[in-house]
């Protein structure tokens, strides 16, 4: 995957993205992160990228010319005509979640546009047809930290990045629940002992314990997530019952010779 980051501060990259799991992904060639200096696309010698807003108001806005020039330049063009996904990081966007991270991880090329000052000229949104993503309801100095958050979350989901293929599925939010409590050695620390069931070797019992603890933690700390998980499970059960009923009817029809030749009676998704 390739991630281009349009920024006024290219010198801060790779920063934390050059270390640990994401750094290893870059070194292995699984991920490429390219900071693109928006100031280098300014039309004057001073590298002016901002101006005061029409109608007055505090602060400055990023000008449309440098941003559009960067988006239309070879520096951000996809190779071999492949599709790219342009994302503006700002408060209007849909909230970034693990589901959104999984969606973005399926892309080959992301272009993350980092706003600064009081925001960007509205015409950039109109002309670039970009989508917008927010990492939360709070104010940051620029979109750079948001870009790093998204790049980190997406990188973990790329094939070959995590050592264990199940690691990303076991983490918080991947199943709609917070992650269950985890323990490592020593077995006892300051009077607190690792639960016996985790030392039992019974994988089925361990899986059930983990699911129960994940649900209990989510209900206590994030009841909003717990409700979503419950409704999702109820919907799945409802759909399963519908499929089962349809399958039974088809089986009965098959037995009576009422189905067209070639129909198996297996319920469809």
URNORFEN-V137350 format. One line per field, one symbol per residue. psi: psi as a letter, one per 20 degrees, with the letter a starting at -180 (. if undefined). burial: + if it has 24 or more other ideal C-beta (glycine too) atoms within 12 Angstrom, else -. Layout:
# URNORFEN-V137350
psi: ???
burial: ???
This chain:
# URNORFEN-V137350
psi: qpopooqimhiiqiciijrcghghhghijippoopoohhijqirhilpirrqqqirrqaqqpqhghghhghjrhhjqqqkjqqqoppporiirqpprhghghghiiqhoqopoorrcjaqphhggghikqrppqjrmrprhrjghgghgggghghhiqpigqgphighhirqhhjirqqrqqqaqrhpolipqpphhijhjnhghggggggghggggghghmhghggghghgghhggghghgggggghghgghghikiqqpiphjppr.
burial: ++++++++++--+++-+---++--++---++++++++++-++------++----------+++++++++++---++-------+++++++--+--+++-++--++-+-+++++++++-+++--++--+-++++++------+++++++++++++++++--++-----+--+-++++++++-----------------+----------++--+++--+------+---+----------------------------------------
